[in-house]
Amino acid sequence: MVGVIERTANTACRLITRDGPDRKTVRGHRKRNSIWCDVTMEVEMDWNRVEGNWKQVRGKVQEKWGKLTDDDLNVINGRRDQLEGKIQERYGYHKEQIHQELNDWFTAQGW
């Protein structure tokens, strides 16, 4: 996965990832403080560490979000979008809340 951070004049940032030749994912965040945006984008780009070490990381994920079952964690298999969806399903959180909570959790891990 290749990621590019794009900043616009109104301090909005978008992370563009190319998951394949024809597939592109764009995530955007707006905040007056552009430093927050840079940290968020860094977390997004480093998520591949979680995917690569999912067997070790899944225990920490289950400690944080205990309502996730072993079957859920097997299906997630390190994919962030799957993890966000399962947390939303189990806890009823709003999508932006999950996104920020995952970023905060990832940053706190110190990877």
N, C-alpha and C positions, 0 to 999 in steps of 0.2 A: 504494500500500500504506500502510495506517495502522497504526501500532504503539502499543501501550499496555503500559507496564511495571507489573506487579502484584506487590507484595511482601506476603508472608504473615508471620504472627507468628514462624514458625520460621526467618526470614531466607531463605526460598526466594523466588526471583524467577521470574516467568513473563513472557515476551514474547508478547503476543497480536497477531497480524497478521490483518487482514481482506483476503484476496486477491480477494474478490468478495462478492456479496450473501449467498451461502450457504456460503462456504468460510472456515474459520478455522484457523490454524496456531498451536499453542501449543508453545513451547520453554521448558524450565525448567532451572534450575541451582541447586544447593545448595552453599553454602560459608559458613563462619562469618563470614568477612569480607565484608560486604555491598558493599563498594567494588568488589571483583572482579566481583560480579554486575552492578553498574551499568555497568562498562566493557564487559562482555560484551554487555549489552543495547544499548549505544550502537553497538557494532560491527555487531550484527545489523541495527539500524535504518539504518545508513549504507551497507549493502551495495548499495543502489541506485546509488551512485556507480560501483561496479564494473560493474554491469549497463549503465549508460549510456555508459561509456567502454570497453567490452569490447575493441574493436579495439586500443586502446592498452595495456590492462592484460594482455591475453593473453600478451604477450612476457614480462612479469614473472612470470606464473604458470608459464610453461614453463621459465623459469630456475630457479624454486624446485622444481617437480615435473617434471623432465625426461622422465619416462617417459610423460607425456601426449602423445599424437600431435596433429597438426594436425586430424585428423578428430574426435578427442575434444574439442578446443577449439571446433570449429565446432558440435558438438552441445551443449556446455555453454552457449555463448552468454551467459555472464555469470550464469547462474542458480546460486546457491550450492548448492542441493540436488544439482544435476547434478554440480557440481565435487566435492563431498564424495563422491558415489557413484563417480565415476571415479578419484579418488585412492584410495579404499578398494579398488576393483577392481585397480588397477595396483600398489599398494604393499602391500596386505593389512593396512592399519592398522585398528585398532579405531575404531568410529564416534566415540567421545568424544575420542580422540586426534586425529582429523582435524578435528573441530569446534574444539578448542582451538588446534591448529596454524594453522588458517585465521584464527582471531581474532588470534593473535599476529602472523601475517604481515600481516594487514590493518592492525593498529595500528602496526607498524613502517614501513609505507609513508608514514605521516604525512598521509593524505588528510583 
